[in-house]
Amino acid sequence: MNRRTRKTLLNVATGIAVAATAVVVFLPAAYAAPGTVTSNVNVRSGPGTNYGVVDTVRRGTQVDVQQCEGSWCYIAKPGPDGWISSSYLSAGGGSPVNPQQPGLSFGFSTGPGGPTINFGVGQQPQIQPPRPPRPQPPVVVQPQPTFGEVCFYDRTRFRGESICMDSGESTRNLGDWADRISSIDNPDGLQVQVCSESNYRDCRTYTTSASSLGDFDDYIVSVRVR
């Protein structure tokens, strides 16, 4: 790609970023971005200091940034989830977060099969071509040994009724338990994939316990435990 073409594409990407500053950036569940807490900070029930404190998160904790509103971002982590000021977050690779437009620092996708535009403080936007599909190996179904257990609860903080699954178990449709799960107890650190649709579509993976599930709360239909 010559320099003139690259410059044109970068100008297009910059225009998209300017247009995006007029709205609050919400990251869909499937595109929630990783972040790192840069200082010990209170976790609040809403996007502002006038909301109550629900927990405290320590410096260096890895979190799942699900959405940003103003200069605040909603994070999912071990323990109670909630809102923290974006000034206490860094994006992937340790990049600082723009407190005025924090959502842009965590990136978003332009659509299925299209290019991905990443915005970050201190770096130029880049437009990447779509990756070719990887060849898929044949599916071989084999029984797997049990190394641990995961329990799912119909209320936050591991309360209420529960169902449990062993490592290697899965269900394409939870039936009576569809859209009921609100917290996950995963003491053995198994890889737990929860999906908002049947047949494992629109999924998120947890490797720790989660006392609340953010926008996946009461929105899980299929589950795999590995």
N, CA, C and O of each residue as an XYZ file, in Angstrom:
904
protein
N       0.856     -1.189      0.000
C       0.000      0.000      0.000
C       0.896      1.245      0.000
O       1.764      1.355      0.866
N       0.714      2.218     -0.969
C       1.566      3.396     -0.994
C       1.154      4.390      0.079
O       0.111      4.237      0.715
N       1.987      5.417      0.275
C       1.758      6.338      1.388
C       0.479      7.144      1.211
O      -0.226      7.415      2.183
N       0.174      7.532     -0.036
C      -1.036      8.331     -0.277
C      -2.290      7.539      0.086
O      -3.194      8.073      0.729
N      -2.353      6.261     -0.324
C      -3.516      5.415      0.011
C      -3.631      5.224      1.506
O      -4.724      5.306      2.066
N      -2.480      4.963      2.169
C      -2.498      4.772      3.633
C      -3.016      6.037      4.325
O      -3.823      5.959      5.251
N      -2.536      7.221      3.862
C      -2.973      8.472      4.483
C      -4.469      8.679      4.308
O      -5.143      9.139      5.230
N      -5.002      8.341      3.119
C      -6.447      8.467      2.879
C      -7.236      7.589      3.842
O      -8.227      8.032      4.423
N      -6.795      6.345      4.009
C      -7.493      5.434      4.911
C      -7.431      5.922      6.342
O      -8.414      5.814      7.076
N      -6.291      6.457      6.751
C      -6.172      6.977      8.117
C      -7.085      8.173      8.318
O      -7.655      8.319      9.399
N      -7.246      9.031      7.322
C      -8.154     10.169      7.434
C      -9.597      9.704      7.595
O     -10.357     10.291      8.366
N      -9.981      8.645      6.866
C     -11.336      8.075      7.010
C     -11.555      7.588      8.426
O     -12.588      7.865      9.036
N     -10.559      6.845      8.958
C     -10.682      6.320     10.320
C     -10.785      7.440     11.331
O     -11.553      7.339     12.287
N     -10.009      8.528     11.135
C     -10.060      9.659     12.055
C     -11.426     10.320     12.018
O     -11.937     10.738     13.058
N     -12.027     10.422     10.839
C     -13.379     10.994     10.725
C     -14.399     10.189     11.492
O     -15.297     10.746     12.123
N     -14.259      8.874     11.440
C     -15.187      8.026     12.207
C     -15.037      8.286     13.688
O     -16.029      8.338     14.415
N     -13.786      8.453     14.151
C     -13.550      8.699     15.578
C     -14.188      9.997     16.024
O     -14.767     10.053     17.108
N     -14.095     11.075     15.191
C     -14.685     12.357     15.556
C     -16.189     12.246     15.654
O     -16.791     12.804     16.571
N     -16.813     11.530     14.718
C     -18.269     11.350     14.765
C     -18.699     10.587     15.992
O     -19.772     10.828     16.545
N     -17.852      9.659     16.419
C     -18.229      8.825     17.566
C     -18.209      9.582     18.869
O     -18.824      9.133     19.836
N     -17.511     10.747     18.944
C     -17.417     11.487     20.208
C     -18.750     12.085     20.613
O     -18.887     12.509     21.761
N     -19.741     12.142     19.735
C     -21.039     12.732     20.068
C     -21.934     11.781     20.824
O     -23.001     12.201     21.272
N     -21.571     10.539     20.992
C     -22.429      9.557     21.651
C     -21.641      8.842     22.712
O     -20.410      8.859     22.710
N     -22.365      8.205     23.634
C     -21.756      7.338     24.641
C     -21.411      6.022     23.988
O     -22.232      5.476     23.251
N     -20.226      5.491     24.229
C     -19.788      4.236     23.612
C     -20.187      3.078     24.494
O     -19.739      2.986     25.636
N     -21.025      2.191     23.981
C     -21.416      0.977     24.684
C     -20.813     -0.206     23.967
O     -21.007     -0.356     22.761
N     -20.081     -1.058     24.680
C     -19.449     -2.227     24.078
C     -20.382     -3.413     24.202
O     -20.689     -3.816     25.323
N     -20.861     -4.006     23.083
C     -21.705     -5.188     23.179
C     -20.989     -6.294     23.921
O     -19.760     -6.305     23.988
N     -21.747     -7.227     24.481
C     -21.166     -8.307     25.285
C     -20.105     -9.073     24.522
O     -19.075     -9.446     25.085
N     -20.356     -9.312     23.224
C     -19.410    -10.109     22.458
C     -18.102     -9.373     22.204
O     -17.114    -10.004     21.827
N     -18.062     -8.013     22.406
C     -16.872     -7.237     22.125
C     -16.344     -6.533     23.367
O     -15.590     -5.569     23.236
N     -16.711     -6.977     24.570
C     -16.159     -6.401     25.788
C     -14.641     -6.518     25.767
O     -14.098     -7.530     25.325
N     -13.955     -5.475     26.249
C     -12.510     -5.389     26.089
C     -11.796     -5.548     27.425
O     -12.335     -5.166     28.464
N     -10.574     -6.114     27.407
C      -9.806     -6.238     28.640
C      -9.204     -4.903     29.041
O      -8.876     -4.082     28.185
N      -9.060     -4.686     30.329
C      -8.416     -3.491     30.857
C      -7.681     -3.831     32.141
O      -7.852     -4.919     32.691
N      -6.859     -2.900     32.622
C      -6.093     -3.086     33.851
C      -6.315     -1.894     34.770
O      -6.239     -0.745     34.337
N      -6.593     -2.175     36.054
C      -6.783     -1.109     37.038
C      -5.407     -0.578     37.443
O      -4.510     -1.357     37.767
N      -5.239      0.752     37.426
C      -3.918      1.353     37.654
C      -3.720      1.839     39.083
O      -2.613      2.245     39.437
N      -4.766      1.810     39.923
C      -4.627      2.242     41.317
C      -5.777      1.663     42.123
O      -6.837      1.382     41.564
N      -5.593      1.481     43.420
C      -6.686      1.022     44.265
C      -7.836      2.027     44.176
O      -7.626      3.225     44.365
N      -9.050      1.545     43.891
C     -10.168      2.460     43.654
C     -11.480      1.810     44.066
O     -11.616      0.587     44.012
N     -12.443      2.621     44.474
C     -13.771      2.128     44.832
C     -14.564      1.767     43.581
O     -14.471      2.438     42.554
N     -15.343      0.699     43.687
C     -16.277      0.294     42.641
C     -17.667      0.753     43.065
O     -18.110      0.440     44.170
N     -18.357      1.488     42.206
C     -19.638      2.088     42.577
C     -20.797      1.479     41.783
O     -20.608      0.854     40.740
N     -22.007      1.689     42.321
C     -23.201      1.107     41.705
C     -23.661      1.868     40.471
O     -24.528      1.378     39.747
N     -23.115      3.038     40.208
C     -23.485      3.817     39.035
C     -22.326      4.689     38.593
O     -21.311      4.757     39.285
N     -22.456      5.373     37.429
C     -21.357      6.150     36.850
C     -21.203      7.529     37.489
O     -21.498      8.540     36.852
N     -20.744      7.581     38.742
C     -20.531      8.862     39.407
C     -20.249      8.677     40.877
O     -20.562      7.632     41.449
N     -19.650      9.700     41.504
C     -19.305      9.601     42.923
C     -20.529      9.700     43.824
O     -20.435      9.425     45.020
N     -21.681     10.091     43.267
C     -22.902     10.152     44.068
C     -23.553      8.785     44.234
O     -24.545      8.665     44.953
N     -23.018      7.748     43.586
C     -23.532      6.389     43.741
C     -22.762      5.670     44.857
O     -21.615      6.007     45.152
N     -23.404      4.689     45.460
C     -22.817      3.970     46.574
C     -21.661      3.075     46.162
O     -21.578      2.629     45.018
N     -20.761      2.815     47.124
C     -19.615      1.935     46.905
C     -20.043      0.483     47.128
O     -20.593      0.148     48.177
N     -19.786     -0.382     46.131
C     -20.155     -1.791     46.237
C     -18.941     -2.694     46.462
O     -19.090     -3.841     46.882
N     -17.737     -2.176     46.183
C     -16.541     -2.990     46.351
C     -15.315     -2.097     46.156
O     -15.440     -0.929     45.790
N     -14.133     -2.659     46.404
C     -12.865     -1.983     46.131
C     -12.011     -2.901     45.264
O     -11.894     -4.094     45.545
N     -11.416     -2.348     44.216
C     -10.568     -3.149     43.323
C      -9.127     -2.652     43.448
O      -8.872     -1.450     43.526
N      -8.187     -3.608     43.466
C      -6.787     -3.266     43.695
C      -6.036     -2.965     42.400
O      -6.420     -3.407     41.317
N      -4.967     -2.209     42.544
C      -4.103     -1.895     41.415
C      -3.564     -3.177     40.780
O      -3.166     -4.108     41.480
N      -3.556     -3.213     39.443
C      -3.037     -4.361     38.709
C      -4.080     -5.415     38.387
O      -3.778     -6.369     37.669
N      -5.322     -5.272     38.904
C      -6.368     -6.257     38.631
C      -6.778     -6.197     37.158
O      -7.015     -5.118     36.614
N      -6.858     -7.370     36.520
C      -7.343     -7.467     35.144
C      -8.861     -7.515     35.158
O      -9.436     -8.331     35.879
N      -9.528     -6.666     34.384
C     -10.982     -6.573     34.380
C     -11.511     -6.654     32.956
O     -10.768     -6.530     31.983
N     -12.825     -6.868     32.868
C     -13.527     -6.928     31.582
C     -14.358     -5.651     31.460
O     -15.370     -5.515     32.147
N     -13.950     -4.703     30.593
C     -14.657     -3.433     30.416
C     -15.828     -3.664     29.465
O     -15.634     -3.995     28.296
N     -17.062     -3.485     29.987
C     -18.249     -3.828     29.204
C     -18.902     -2.615     28.537
O     -19.487     -2.747     27.462
N     -18.810     -1.440     29.157
C     -19.359     -0.244     28.538
C     -18.799      0.977     29.266
O     -18.333      0.865     30.400
N     -18.844      2.144     28.617
C     -18.392      3.387     29.220
C     -19.466      4.454     29.039
O     -20.145      4.502     28.013
N     -19.609      5.305     30.044
C     -20.589      6.381     30.020
C     -19.931      7.620     30.611
O     -19.548      7.625     31.781
N     -19.798      8.675     29.802
C     -19.079      9.845     30.268
C     -17.625      9.474     30.538
O     -16.955      8.904     29.678
N     -17.141      9.799     31.736
C     -15.764      9.457     32.112
C     -15.719      8.236     33.013
O     -14.730      8.032     33.716
N     -16.781      7.403     33.011
C     -16.862      6.204     33.855
C     -17.045      4.973     32.979
O     -17.644      5.043     31.906
N     -16.512      3.824     33.457
C     -16.641      2.559     32.730
C     -17.151      1.470     33.672
O     -16.779      1.423     34.844
N     -18.016      0.587     33.136
C     -18.538     -0.548     33.897
C     -17.605     -1.735     33.696
O     -17.314     -2.119     32.564
N     -17.134     -2.322     34.813
C     -16.171     -3.420     34.738
C     -16.754     -4.682     35.370
O     -17.515     -4.613     36.335
N     -16.384     -5.841     34.808
C     -16.700     -7.143     35.387
C     -15.401     -7.744     35.892
O     -14.367     -7.642     35.232
N     -15.451     -8.376     37.070
C     -14.264     -8.884     37.727
C     -14.669     -9.906     38.761
O     -15.863    -10.063     39.014
N     -13.725    -10.618     39.376
C     -14.054    -11.463     40.525
C     -14.592    -10.592     41.664
O     -13.952     -9.616     42.055
N     -15.746    -10.939     42.183
C     -16.374    -10.089     43.189
C     -17.414     -9.187     42.542
O     -17.676     -9.319     41.347
N     -18.016     -8.271     43.304
C     -19.075     -7.410     42.762
C     -18.583     -6.560     41.595
O     -17.511     -5.959     41.672
N     -19.359     -6.507     40.521
C     -19.050     -5.662     39.381
C     -19.599     -4.255     39.623
O     -20.404     -4.046     40.530
N     -19.165     -3.304     38.817
C     -19.688     -1.952     38.965
C     -18.888     -0.953     38.147
O     -18.177     -1.319     37.211
N     -19.019      0.327     38.518
C     -18.451      1.438     37.754
C     -17.214      2.004     38.452
O     -17.203      2.151     39.674
N     -16.161      2.326     37.669
C     -15.013      3.059     38.186
C     -14.667      4.172     37.205
O     -15.018      4.110     36.027
N     -13.975      5.191     37.707
C     -13.539      6.279     36.841
C     -12.526      5.759     35.823
O     -11.641      4.973     36.162
N     -12.666      6.205     34.574
C     -11.761      5.743     33.518
C     -10.318      6.204     33.747
O      -9.394      5.663     33.138
N     -10.117      7.193     34.617
C      -8.755      7.649     34.891
C      -7.956      6.620     35.669
O      -6.741      6.760     35.807
N      -8.631      5.563     36.191
C      -7.948      4.495     36.909
C      -7.847      3.227     36.068
O      -7.640      2.138     36.605
N      -7.995      3.367     34.738
C      -7.939      2.217     33.841
C      -6.865      2.436     32.776
O      -6.598      3.564     32.363
N      -6.258      1.334     32.344
C      -5.437      1.352     31.142
C      -6.006      0.317     30.176
O      -6.563     -0.698     30.593
N      -5.857      0.589     28.877
C      -6.381     -0.314     27.845
C      -5.344     -1.387     27.543
O      -4.297     -1.448     28.187
N      -5.645     -2.244     26.547
C      -4.731     -3.321     26.193
C      -3.351     -2.798     25.859
O      -3.208     -1.767     25.201
N      -2.327     -3.521     26.319
C      -0.954     -3.113     26.101
C      -0.486     -2.019     27.026
O       0.610     -1.488     26.843
N      -1.297     -1.662     28.030
C      -0.902     -0.643     28.988
C      -1.138      0.773     28.525
O      -0.663      1.706     29.172
N      -1.869      0.981     27.406
C      -2.114      2.327     26.908
C      -3.032      3.082     27.860
O      -3.998      2.502     28.357
N      -2.760      4.370     28.134
C      -3.654      5.146     28.987
C      -5.004      5.359     28.317
O      -5.119      5.274     27.095
N      -6.014      5.633     29.115
C      -7.381      5.800     28.617
C      -7.729      7.283     28.589
O      -7.490      7.998     29.563
N      -8.285      7.742     27.488
C      -8.754      9.117     27.378
C      -9.972      9.299     28.278
O     -11.013      8.707     27.992
N      -9.895     10.096     29.363
C     -11.021     10.200     30.294
C     -12.256     10.863     29.690
O     -13.363     10.691     30.199
N     -12.069     11.632     28.591
C     -13.213     12.277     27.959
C     -13.981     11.319     27.035
O     -15.202     11.419     26.913
N     -13.272     10.402     26.395
C     -13.892      9.415     25.504
C     -13.287      8.051     25.809
O     -12.597      7.498     24.953
N     -13.516      7.485     26.994
C     -12.827      6.242     27.381
C     -13.178      5.055     26.504
O     -12.330      4.192     26.280
N     -14.417      4.987     25.998
C     -14.810      3.832     25.216
C     -13.979      3.661     23.959
O     -13.743      2.535     23.519
N     -13.525      4.785     23.364
C     -12.744      4.688     22.139
C     -11.407      3.998     22.376
O     -10.861      3.373     21.467
N     -10.870      4.108     23.609
C      -9.576      3.503     23.904
C      -9.642      1.986     23.945
O      -8.606      1.325     23.875
N     -10.853      1.413     24.059
C     -10.980     -0.043     24.127
C     -11.390     -0.647     22.790
O     -11.463     -1.870     22.671
N     -11.665      0.201     21.756
C     -11.898     -0.294     20.402
C     -13.309     -0.803     20.184
O     -14.035     -1.092     21.136
N     -13.690     -0.909     18.919
C     -14.964     -1.506     18.553
C     -14.884     -2.017     17.129
O     -13.973     -1.650     16.387
N     -15.841     -2.871     16.737
C     -15.844     -3.494     15.419
C     -16.850     -2.805     14.521
O     -17.931     -2.431     14.978
N     -16.516     -2.629     13.250
C     -17.425     -1.973     12.320
C     -18.495     -2.910     11.791
O     -19.445     -2.430     11.172
N     -18.401     -4.226     11.995
C     -19.423     -5.128     11.510
C     -18.845     -6.474     11.145
O     -17.635     -6.597     10.957
N     -19.713     -7.516     11.040
C     -19.221     -8.869     10.725
C     -18.486     -8.905      9.396
O     -19.003     -8.448      8.376
N     -17.264     -9.457      9.416
C     -16.505     -9.623      8.192
C     -15.809     -8.367      7.703
O     -15.046     -8.411      6.738
N     -16.074     -7.221      8.379
C     -15.471     -5.976      7.937
C     -14.179     -5.691      8.666
O     -13.750     -6.483      9.505
N     -13.549     -4.558      8.354
C     -12.287     -4.214      9.022
C     -12.515     -3.829     10.466
O     -13.606     -3.393     10.834
N     -11.489     -3.989     11.287
C     -11.545     -3.595     12.683
C     -10.792     -2.292     12.846
O      -9.645     -2.184     12.413
N     -11.418     -1.294     13.468
C     -10.789     -0.007     13.685
C     -10.495      0.119     15.165
O     -11.417      0.072     15.980
N      -9.220      0.279     15.537
C      -8.819      0.417     16.933
C      -8.419      1.846     17.201
O      -7.630      2.429     16.457
N      -8.967      2.422     18.278
C      -8.621      3.773     18.672
C      -7.898      3.715     19.993
O      -8.364      3.039     20.911
N      -6.773      4.401     20.128
C      -6.043      4.419     21.392
C      -5.282      5.711     21.541
O      -4.904      6.346     20.556
N      -5.059      6.095     22.782
C      -4.317      7.309     23.047
C      -2.863      7.115     22.646
O      -2.245      6.119     23.021
N      -2.311      8.056     21.888
C      -0.900      8.005     21.543
C      -0.570      7.117     20.359
O       0.608      6.883     20.087
N      -1.562      6.617     19.650
C      -1.260      5.793     18.491
C      -2.235      6.101     17.368
O      -3.362      6.526     17.623
N      -1.811      5.892     16.132
C      -2.638      6.189     14.983
C      -3.626      5.057     14.726
O      -3.273      3.893     14.918
N      -4.881      5.364     14.290
C      -5.823      4.302     13.916
C      -5.273      3.493     12.755
O      -4.576      4.022     11.888
N      -5.585      2.233     12.747
C      -5.140      1.347     11.683
C      -6.326      0.570     11.135
O      -7.199      0.131     11.884
N      -6.345      0.408      9.830
C      -7.384     -0.385      9.179
C      -6.738     -1.672      8.714
O      -5.787     -1.656      7.933
N      -7.260     -2.785      9.197
C      -6.676     -4.081      8.898
C      -7.620     -4.874      7.996
O      -8.834     -4.843      8.192
N      -7.076     -5.574      7.022
C      -7.940     -6.396      6.166
C      -8.486     -7.578      6.952
O      -7.851     -8.034      7.904
N      -9.665     -8.084      6.563
C     -10.219     -9.254      7.258
C      -9.309    -10.466      7.108
O      -8.721    -10.693      6.051
N      -9.204    -11.229      8.173
C      -8.361    -12.418      8.133
C      -9.067    -13.554      7.403
O     -10.279    -13.723      7.537
N      -8.313    -14.332      6.634
C      -8.941    -15.485      5.969
C      -9.365    -16.507      7.009
O      -8.712    -16.638      8.044
N     -10.441    -17.229      6.757
C     -10.892    -18.222      7.729
C      -9.859    -19.326      7.919
O      -9.231    -19.780      6.963
N      -9.699    -19.742      9.157
C      -8.757    -20.816      9.448
C      -9.406    -22.175      9.182
O     -10.594    -22.364      9.441
N      -8.628    -23.105      8.672
C      -9.199    -24.446      8.479
C      -9.568    -25.063      9.822
O      -8.799    -24.994     10.781
N     -10.727    -25.654      9.880
C     -11.218    -26.250     11.117
C     -10.898    -27.745     11.147
O     -11.182    -28.459     10.185
N     -10.311    -28.219     12.242
C     -10.036    -29.654     12.342
C     -11.335    -30.446     12.511
O     -12.342    -29.899     12.961
N     -11.314    -31.708     12.158
C     -12.513    -32.529     12.359
C     -12.867    -32.620     13.839
O     -11.990    -32.666     14.702
N     -14.157    -32.644     14.110
C     -14.627    -32.709     15.488
C     -14.603    -34.156     15.953
O     -15.234    -35.028     15.354
N     -13.872    -34.396     17.022
C     -13.796    -35.730     17.613
C     -14.355    -35.643     19.028
O     -13.793    -34.957     19.882
N     -15.449    -36.333     19.269
C     -16.093    -36.301     20.579
C     -15.537    -37.445     21.418
O     -15.717    -38.616     21.084
N     -14.864    -37.097     22.505
C     -14.296    -38.084     23.393
C     -14.688    -37.758     24.830
O     -14.801    -36.587     25.194
N     -14.894    -38.782     25.641
C     -15.184    -38.507     27.049
C     -13.975    -37.858     27.709
O     -12.835    -38.226     27.426
N     -14.224    -36.890     28.592
C     -13.151    -36.189     29.255
C     -13.200    -36.465     30.763
O     -14.282    -36.562     31.343
N     -12.041    -36.590     31.386
C     -12.027    -36.819     32.833
C     -12.505    -35.582     33.586
O     -12.394    -34.459     33.093
N     -13.028    -35.797     34.768
C     -13.535    -34.710     35.588
C     -12.427    -34.156     36.469
O     -11.828    -34.887     37.258
N     -12.151    -32.840     36.329
C     -11.127    -32.191     37.126
C     -11.706    -31.163     38.092
O     -10.971    -30.619     38.916
N     -12.965    -30.892     38.012
C     -13.557    -29.888     38.888
C     -15.031    -29.715     38.580
O     -15.600    -30.426     37.752
N     -15.637    -28.755     39.264
C     -17.068    -28.541     39.138
C     -17.347    -27.042     39.137
O     -16.690    -26.273     39.837
N     -18.334    -26.643     38.339
C     -18.805    -25.266     38.286
C     -20.292    -25.259     38.632
O     -21.053    -26.092     38.139
N     -20.702    -24.319     39.480
C     -22.109    -24.210     39.864
C     -22.648    -22.856     39.407
O     -21.968    -21.834     39.500
N     -23.888    -22.875     38.911
C     -24.562    -21.686     38.404
C     -25.754    -21.374     39.314
O     -26.528    -22.267     39.661
N     -25.894    -20.104     39.697
C     -26.934    -19.684     40.630
C     -27.903    -18.722     39.943
O     -27.529    -17.967     39.045
N     -29.169    -18.774     40.397
C     -30.173    -17.913     39.778
C     -30.270    -16.542     40.443
O     -31.158    -15.754     40.118
N     -29.349    -16.255     41.383
C     -29.261    -14.927     41.983
C     -27.793    -14.517     42.051
O     -26.912    -15.376     42.003
N     -27.521    -13.225     42.161
C     -26.145    -12.755     42.273
C     -25.541    -13.188     43.600
O     -26.255    -13.565     44.529
N     -24.192    -13.130     43.678
C     -23.432    -13.457     44.884
C     -23.657    -14.908     45.336
O     -23.627    -15.212     46.528
N     -23.882    -15.792     44.356
C     -23.957    -17.238     44.605
C     -25.112    -17.587     45.559
O     -24.949    -18.393     46.475
N     -26.249    -16.986     45.334
C     -27.422    -17.249     46.170
C     -28.549    -17.829     45.323
O     -28.511    -17.782     44.093
N     -29.544    -18.373     46.003
C     -30.706    -18.929     45.334
C     -30.499    -20.369     44.899
O     -29.604    -21.054     45.392
N     -31.335    -20.825     43.970
C     -31.226    -22.181     43.453
C     -30.002    -22.295     42.545
O     -29.539    -21.297     41.992
N     -29.478    -23.521     42.394
C     -28.267    -23.699     41.602
C     -28.302    -25.011     40.829
O     -29.011    -25.947     41.197
N     -27.519    -25.062     39.747
C     -27.226    -26.293     39.016
C     -25.711    -26.355     38.858
O     -25.055    -25.314     38.803
N     -25.147    -27.553     38.786
C     -23.696    -27.710     38.702
C     -23.332    -28.595     37.506
O     -24.092    -29.485     37.125
N     -22.165    -28.336     36.926
C     -21.669    -29.117     35.797
C     -20.199    -29.443     36.029
O     -19.457    -28.641     36.595
N     -19.778    -30.651     35.578
C     -18.389    -31.060     35.681
C     -17.606    -30.625     34.442
O     -18.190    -30.290     33.412
N     -16.277    -30.636     34.559
C     -15.426    -30.358     33.413
C     -15.726    -31.333     32.283
O     -15.809    -32.541     32.504
N     -15.889    -30.809     31.074
C     -16.199    -31.641     29.915
C     -17.678    -31.715     29.596
O     -18.047    -32.203     28.528
N     -18.543    -31.242     30.497
C     -19.979    -31.273     30.243
C     -20.419    -30.023     29.489
O     -19.773    -28.979     29.576
N     -21.514    -30.131     28.752
C     -22.051    -28.997     28.010
C     -23.532    -29.222     27.762
O     -24.024    -30.348     27.835
N     -24.237    -28.135     27.465
C     -25.649    -28.231     27.091
C     -25.951    -27.146     26.073
O     -25.629    -25.977     26.286
N     -26.569    -27.537     24.967
C     -26.896    -26.597     23.895
C     -28.080    -25.715     24.248
O     -28.236    -24.627     23.693
N     -28.921    -26.183     25.175
C     -30.084    -25.391     25.591
C     -30.403    -25.743     27.038
O     -30.630    -26.910     27.359
N     -30.421    -24.751     27.904
C     -30.613    -24.981     29.336
C     -32.062    -25.285     29.714
O     -32.338    -25.624     30.865
N     -32.970    -25.171     28.781
C     -34.362    -25.509     29.081
C     -34.940    -24.617     30.169
O     -35.000    -23.398     30.004
N     -35.375    -25.223     31.301
C     -35.985    -24.452     32.389
C     -35.013    -23.451     32.999
O     -35.441    -22.491     33.640
N     -33.708    -23.657     32.809
C     -32.712    -22.747     33.378
C     -32.286    -21.658     32.393
O     -31.433    -20.836     32.727
N     -32.853    -21.635     31.203
C     -32.518    -20.586     30.236
C     -32.912    -19.217     30.787
O     -33.995    -19.058     31.350
N     -32.040    -18.240     30.625
C     -32.270    -16.855     31.076
C     -32.510    -16.759     32.578
O     -33.296    -15.923     33.025
N     -31.834    -17.616     33.372
C     -31.988    -17.552     34.832
C     -30.659    -17.344     35.557
O     -30.664    -16.901     36.706
N     -29.543    -17.644     34.938
C     -28.254    -17.634     35.635
C     -27.791    -16.195     35.898
O     -27.768    -15.358     34.995
N     -27.416    -15.925     37.185
C     -26.976    -14.589     37.582
C     -25.575    -14.566     38.189
O     -24.974    -13.496     38.279
N     -25.033    -15.723     38.609
C     -23.666    -15.758     39.140
C     -23.074    -17.151     38.917
O     -23.804    -18.131     38.767
N     -21.733    -17.222     38.897
C     -21.010    -18.464     38.584
C     -19.969    -18.711     39.664
O     -19.129    -17.852     39.933
N     -20.025    -19.899     40.290
C     -19.013    -20.297     41.281
C     -18.054    -21.270     40.605
O     -18.421    -22.408     40.311
N     -16.820    -20.819     40.359
C     -15.830    -21.594     39.597
C     -14.539    -21.701     40.408
O     -13.528    -21.118     40.017
N     -14.547    -22.436     41.538
C     -13.379    -22.457     42.431
C     -12.162    -23.140     41.826
O     -11.042    -22.881     42.268
N     -12.345    -24.016     40.815
C     -11.223    -24.755     40.248
C     -10.609    -24.074     39.029
O      -9.690    -24.619     38.418
N     -11.105    -22.889     38.667
C     -10.525    -22.155     37.539
C     -10.747    -22.821     36.200
O      -9.899    -22.718     35.313
N     -11.880    -23.511     36.030
C     -12.181    -24.146     34.740
C     -12.537    -23.089     33.707
O     -12.850    -21.950     34.053
N     -12.487    -23.474     32.430
C     -12.882    -22.583     31.342
C     -14.391    -22.767     31.112
O     -14.836    -23.805     30.622
N     -15.152    -21.749     31.473
C     -16.615    -21.812     31.414
C     -17.100    -20.867     30.324
O     -16.920    -19.653     30.419
N     -17.717    -21.428     29.288
C     -18.244    -20.622     28.183
C     -19.756    -20.518     28.333
O     -20.457    -21.529     28.290
N     -20.258    -19.305     28.509
C     -21.694    -19.064     28.629
C     -22.156    -18.278     27.408
O     -21.478    -17.347     26.975
N     -23.302    -18.648     26.853
C     -23.762    -18.077     25.589
C     -25.191    -17.587     25.731
O     -26.008    -18.228     26.391
N     -25.496    -16.452     25.115
C     -26.831    -15.869     25.218
C     -27.819    -16.494     24.239
O     -29.010    -16.186     24.276
N     -27.325    -17.377     23.356
C     -28.206    -18.069     22.424
C     -27.903    -19.562     22.471
O     -26.837    -19.971     22.931
N     -28.838    -20.370     21.998
C     -28.632    -21.813     21.981
C     -27.538    -22.176     20.979
O     -27.163    -21.374     20.123
N     -27.033    -23.414     21.109
C     -25.988    -23.938     20.209
C     -24.708    -23.093     20.277
O     -23.991    -22.969     19.284
N     -24.426    -22.514     21.452
C     -23.152    -21.838     21.730
C     -22.893    -20.659     20.790
O     -21.840    -20.582     20.157
N     -23.845    -19.760     20.705
C     -23.673    -18.541     19.914
C     -23.735    -17.325     20.825
O     -24.442    -17.325     21.832
N     -22.985    -16.286     20.459
C     -22.868    -15.053     21.244
C     -22.392    -15.387     22.651
O     -23.172    -15.325     23.602
N     -21.119    -15.739     22.790
C     -20.597    -16.328     24.031
C     -19.575    -15.424     24.719
O     -19.015    -14.504     24.123
N     -19.361    -15.726     25.990
C     -18.312    -15.117     26.811
C     -17.699    -16.231     27.644
O     -18.405    -17.157     28.044
N     -16.376    -16.159     27.920
C     -15.677    -17.203     28.662
C     -15.176    -16.664     29.998
O     -14.581    -15.589     30.062
N     -15.426    -17.431     31.075
C     -14.941    -17.104     32.412
C     -13.969    -18.192     32.874
O     -14.191    -19.379     32.633
N     -12.897    -17.776     33.535
C     -11.976    -18.728     34.161
C     -11.896    -18.508     35.662
O     -11.087    -19.141     36.340
N     -12.726    -17.615     36.186
C     -12.821    -17.369     37.622
C     -14.290    -17.343     38.003
O     -15.164    -17.378     37.137
N     -14.561    -17.280     39.296
C     -15.929    -17.097     39.754
C     -16.387    -15.682     39.421
O     -15.571    -14.768     39.298
N     -17.697    -15.511     39.278
C     -18.273    -14.189     38.990
C     -19.541    -14.034     39.826
O     -20.512    -14.767     39.640
N     -19.520    -13.067     40.752
C     -20.676    -12.880     41.627
C     -21.837    -12.198     40.916
O     -22.969    -12.249     41.396
N     -21.571    -11.559     39.777
C     -22.621    -11.013     38.920
C     -22.102    -11.026     37.499
O     -20.891    -11.077     37.281
N     -23.003    -10.982     36.527
C     -22.619    -11.207     35.132
C     -22.849     -9.995     34.237
O     -22.801    -10.123     33.014
N     -23.095     -8.828     34.813
C     -23.285     -7.639     33.986
C     -24.443     -7.807     33.018
O     -25.538     -8.204     33.417
N     -24.202     -7.504     31.735
C     -25.287     -7.588     30.762
C     -25.577     -9.018     30.322
O     -26.448     -9.218     29.475
N     -24.881    -10.028     30.865
C     -25.229    -11.424     30.645
C     -26.117    -11.961     31.773
O     -26.510    -13.126     31.731
N     -26.441    -11.148     32.773
C     -27.287    -11.567     33.886
C     -28.677    -11.965     33.365
O     -29.326    -11.197     32.655
N     -29.118    -13.170     33.727
C     -30.418    -13.700     33.275
C     -30.519    -13.698     31.749
O     -31.584    -13.437     31.189
N     -29.385    -13.996     31.074
C     -29.373    -13.920     29.612
C     -28.536    -15.050     29.026
O     -27.920    -14.879     27.974
N     -28.504    -16.210     29.698
C     -27.675    -17.341     29.286
C     -28.568    -18.519     28.899
O     -29.464    -18.910     29.647
N     -28.301    -19.087     27.695
C     -29.146    -20.177     27.177
C     -28.353    -21.461     26.990
O     -28.924    -22.541     27.139
N     -27.056    -21.397     26.667
C     -26.241    -22.587     26.473
C     -24.914    -22.417     27.196
O     -24.424    -21.299     27.361
N     -24.318    -23.568     27.639
C     -23.115    -23.530     28.485
C     -22.184    -24.680     28.092
O     -22.638    -25.784     27.791
N     -20.850    -24.401     28.102
C     -19.826    -25.440     27.979
C     -18.792    -25.263     29.081
O     -18.364    -24.147     29.372
N     -18.394    -26.381     29.693
C     -17.367    -26.352     30.741
C     -16.183    -27.195     30.251
O     -16.362    -28.347     29.857
N     -14.985    -26.623     30.276
C     -13.807    -27.322     29.745
C     -12.718    -27.369     30.800
O     -11.643    -27.915     30.554
